[in-house]
Amino acid sequence: MPENANSQTSQAEETKVEETDVTSTPDGRHVRYYFEDEMSIFSVEGILFKVHRHFLARDSDVLGDMFKLPSGESEGVEGREDASPIVFLE
């Protein structure tokens, strides 16, 4: 086996070990692979998108902060149903 192939195999094994390291919070939830189970519905230029809040909050400080605000439990809360999406203005 060429020397480079051995080096590549070693690097792949190291990466595999790093990816399987389990890091959890005090309540036992995996830091990277435990997602909040809520989706949000957005309307952009009249097209509806339904996306996990986790990804939106991770990639946008503004949306992350918005999701931390109390939303109430009443019907018609923006982003929970197609009839009342969170609307992004053009």
C-alpha positions in Angstrom: 0.0 0.0 0.0 1.4 3.4 -0.9 2.4 5.7 2.0 -0.2 8.3 1.1 -3.0 5.7 1.3 -2.0 4.8 4.8 -2.0 8.5 5.8 -5.5 9.0 4.2 -6.9 6.0 6.1 -5.5 7.3 9.4 -7.1 10.7 8.8 -10.5 9.1 7.9 -10.3 7.0 11.1 -9.6 10.1 13.2 -12.5 12.0 11.6 -14.8 9.0 12.3 -13.9 9.0 16.0 -14.4 12.8 16.3 -17.9 12.5 14.7 -19.0 9.8 17.1 -17.8 11.6 20.3 -20.9 12.0 22.4 -21.3 15.5 24.0 -24.5 16.1 25.9 -26.1 18.7 28.1 -26.7 18.1 31.8 -30.2 16.8 30.9 -28.7 14.2 28.6 -29.5 15.8 25.2 -26.9 15.5 22.5 -25.6 19.0 21.8 -25.6 18.6 18.0 -28.3 16.1 17.2 -31.1 16.9 19.6 -33.5 19.2 17.7 -36.4 21.1 19.1 -39.4 19.6 17.3 -41.1 22.7 16.0 -41.4 23.8 12.5 -42.0 27.3 11.3 -43.9 28.4 8.2 -42.7 31.4 6.2 -44.1 33.2 3.2 -41.6 34.8 0.9 -43.0 36.4 -2.2 -46.1 34.3 -1.8 -44.3 31.0 -1.6 -44.6 29.0 1.7 -41.6 27.3 3.3 -41.8 25.0 6.3 -38.4 24.7 8.1 -37.2 23.4 11.4 -36.6 26.3 13.8 -33.3 24.8 14.9 -31.7 25.5 11.5 -33.2 29.0 11.3 -32.1 30.0 14.8 -28.6 28.4 14.2 -28.1 30.5 11.0 -29.8 33.7 12.0 -29.4 35.7 15.2 -32.5 37.7 14.4 -34.7 34.6 14.0 -33.0 32.9 17.0 -34.0 35.9 19.1 -37.5 36.0 17.7 -38.1 32.4 18.5 -37.1 33.0 22.1 -40.0 35.5 22.6 -43.2 34.1 24.1 -45.6 33.3 21.4 -48.7 32.5 23.4 -51.0 29.5 23.1 -53.8 31.0 21.1 -54.8 30.0 17.6 -53.5 31.9 14.7 -49.9 32.4 16.1 -47.7 33.3 13.1 -45.7 30.5 11.7 -47.6 27.5 13.0 -50.1 27.1 10.1 -50.2 27.7 6.4 -53.1 30.2 7.0 -50.9 32.4 9.2 -47.3 32.2 8.1 -44.5 34.5 9.2 -44.3 36.9 6.2 -41.1 38.3 4.9 -41.7 41.6 3.0 -40.0 42.2 -0.3 
